[in-house]
Amino acid sequence: MTRIPIVHQCNLPADSLLWKRTHPDDFLDCFVTAAEILPRRAAEIITDFPVWARLLLKVRGVVALLFGLSTDGPDVVDKIGPFPVEIETNEEIVAGFNDKHLDFRISVIAKEGRVSLGTWVHVHNLGGRLYLLCIMPFHILIAKDALRRVSAHSALNVRRIVS
């Protein structure tokens, strides 16, 4: 019988590099699951979106173009999915970019048998607030699904090593 990985909402770990960005009015959330995996590999799994999430991102891309917003972020060499990597350590990878309506970063922390996915957003204007409000239900679904996939991948690799 296959066990469905458990994902919990949590506080962003105290040592996360995202903390140096946060201000009182910023959006910040974090989810965590059990997994033994490196942060870059976890981030690659997180941004290898399933078909339903890719469709939502395409709709977001069309809407973003209508408002003159970025659909892919800056053109850089080191990306995790569509997100430019800003910082990478042995335990954390931070990726994301700034746009005219908001700045955002994701943080993937992998340590002590857990992977945390944090999202930070700094809104610049009413358009950013409306955008954040509209995407929030989808953001939560995508984040939880992403960590379930990370946990399942980690469990598969552990079973392969033990077998």
C-alpha positions as CSV (number, residue, x, y, z in Angstrom):
1,M,0.0,0.0,0.0
2,T,1.4,3.4,-1.0
3,R,1.5,6.0,1.8
4,I,0.5,9.6,0.8
5,P,3.3,11.9,2.0
6,I,2.2,14.3,4.7
7,V,2.7,18.1,4.2
8,H,2.2,20.5,7.0
9,Q,2.1,24.3,7.1
10,C,4.9,25.6,9.4
11,N,6.9,28.6,10.2
12,L,9.8,29.4,7.9
13,P,12.9,28.0,9.6
14,A,14.7,30.6,11.7
15,D,18.0,30.3,9.7
16,S,16.3,30.8,6.3
17,L,17.9,33.4,4.0
18,L,14.5,34.7,3.3
19,W,14.2,36.3,6.7
20,K,16.6,39.1,5.7
21,R,14.1,40.3,3.1
22,T,10.9,40.3,5.1
23,H,9.0,43.3,6.3
24,P,5.8,43.3,8.4
25,D,3.4,43.7,5.5
26,D,5.0,41.0,3.3
27,F,3.4,37.7,2.5
28,L,5.3,34.7,3.9
29,D,4.3,31.1,4.1
30,C,6.0,27.8,4.5
31,F,5.2,24.1,4.1
32,V,7.3,21.1,5.2
33,T,7.4,17.4,4.6
34,A,9.7,14.5,5.5
35,A,12.4,13.8,2.8
36,E,16.1,13.0,2.6
37,I,17.2,14.9,-0.5
38,L,19.5,17.8,-1.5
39,P,18.0,21.2,-1.8
40,R,18.7,21.6,-5.5
41,R,17.2,18.2,-6.4
42,A,14.1,19.1,-4.2
43,A,13.8,22.4,-6.0
44,E,14.0,20.7,-9.4
45,I,11.2,18.3,-8.4
46,I,9.2,21.2,-7.0
47,T,9.4,23.2,-10.3
48,D,8.8,20.2,-12.5
49,F,5.1,21.1,-12.4
50,P,2.4,18.5,-13.2
51,V,0.2,19.1,-16.2
52,W,-2.6,20.8,-14.2
53,A,-0.2,23.3,-12.7
54,R,1.5,23.9,-16.1
55,L,-1.9,24.8,-17.4
56,L,-2.5,27.3,-14.6
57,L,0.9,28.8,-15.2
58,K,0.1,29.2,-18.9
59,V,-3.1,31.1,-18.0
60,R,-1.1,33.2,-15.6
61,G,1.4,33.9,-18.4
62,V,-1.4,35.2,-20.7
63,V,-2.8,37.4,-18.0
64,A,0.6,38.7,-17.1
65,L,1.3,39.7,-20.8
66,L,-2.0,41.6,-20.8
67,F,-0.7,43.7,-17.8
68,G,2.8,44.0,-19.1
69,L,4.3,41.7,-16.4
70,S,7.1,39.3,-16.8
71,T,6.2,35.7,-17.7
72,D,9.6,34.1,-17.2
73,G,11.7,36.5,-15.1
74,P,15.1,37.6,-16.1
75,D,17.1,35.6,-18.7
76,V,19.9,34.0,-16.6
77,V,21.8,30.8,-16.9
78,D,21.1,29.2,-13.5
79,K,17.4,28.6,-13.1
80,I,15.2,26.2,-11.1
81,G,12.3,25.8,-13.4
82,P,11.3,29.3,-14.5
83,F,12.9,30.9,-11.4
84,P,16.4,32.4,-11.4
85,V,18.6,31.1,-8.6
86,E,19.8,33.9,-6.3
87,I,21.5,32.0,-3.5
88,E,22.6,28.4,-3.0
89,T,24.1,26.8,0.1
90,N,24.4,23.2,1.2
91,E,21.0,23.4,2.9
92,E,19.0,26.1,1.1
93,I,18.3,27.4,-2.4
94,V,16.6,30.7,-3.0
95,A,15.1,31.6,-6.4
96,G,12.7,34.1,-7.8
97,F,12.7,37.6,-9.2
98,N,11.3,41.2,-9.0
99,D,8.6,42.5,-11.2
100,K,6.7,45.8,-11.2
101,H,3.8,44.5,-9.2
102,L,5.6,42.4,-6.7
103,D,8.9,40.8,-5.7
104,F,8.9,37.1,-4.9
105,R,11.3,34.4,-3.8
106,I,10.9,30.7,-3.0
107,S,13.2,29.0,-0.5
108,V,13.8,25.3,-0.5
109,I,15.6,24.1,2.7
110,A,16.6,20.5,3.0
111,K,18.1,19.4,6.3
112,E,17.5,16.9,9.2
113,G,15.2,14.7,7.1
114,R,12.8,17.5,6.2
115,V,12.3,19.7,3.2
116,S,10.7,23.1,3.7
117,L,9.2,25.3,0.9
118,G,8.9,28.9,1.8
119,T,7.4,31.6,-0.3
120,W,8.0,35.3,0.3
121,V,6.2,38.1,-1.6
122,H,6.6,41.9,-1.3
123,V,3.7,43.6,-3.0
124,H,4.4,47.0,-4.7
125,N,0.9,48.1,-5.7
126,L,-2.8,47.3,-5.9
127,G,-2.2,45.1,-8.9
128,G,0.2,43.0,-6.9
129,R,-2.3,42.7,-4.0
130,L,-5.1,41.6,-6.4
131,Y,-2.7,39.2,-8.2
132,L,-1.7,37.6,-4.8
133,L,-5.3,37.3,-3.7
134,C,-6.3,35.6,-7.0
135,I,-3.4,33.1,-7.0
136,M,-3.4,32.2,-3.3
137,P,-5.7,29.1,-3.5
138,F,-3.6,27.8,-6.5
139,H,-0.3,28.6,-4.7
140,I,-1.3,26.5,-1.7
141,L,-2.3,23.6,-4.0
142,I,0.9,23.8,-6.0
143,A,3.1,24.1,-2.9
144,K,1.5,21.1,-1.1
145,D,1.6,19.0,-4.3
146,A,5.2,19.9,-4.9
147,L,6.3,18.7,-1.4
148,R,4.3,15.5,-1.7
149,R,6.2,14.8,-4.9
150,V,9.5,15.6,-3.2
151,S,8.6,13.3,-0.3
152,A,7.5,10.5,-2.6
153,H,10.7,10.8,-4.7
154,S,12.8,10.7,-1.5
155,A,10.9,7.6,-0.3
156,L,11.4,5.8,-3.6
157,N,15.1,6.4,-3.5
158,V,15.4,5.2,0.1
159,R,13.5,2.0,-0.9
160,R,15.8,1.5,-3.9
161,I,18.9,1.9,-1.7
162,V,17.6,-0.5,1.0
163,S,16.4,-3.1,-1.5
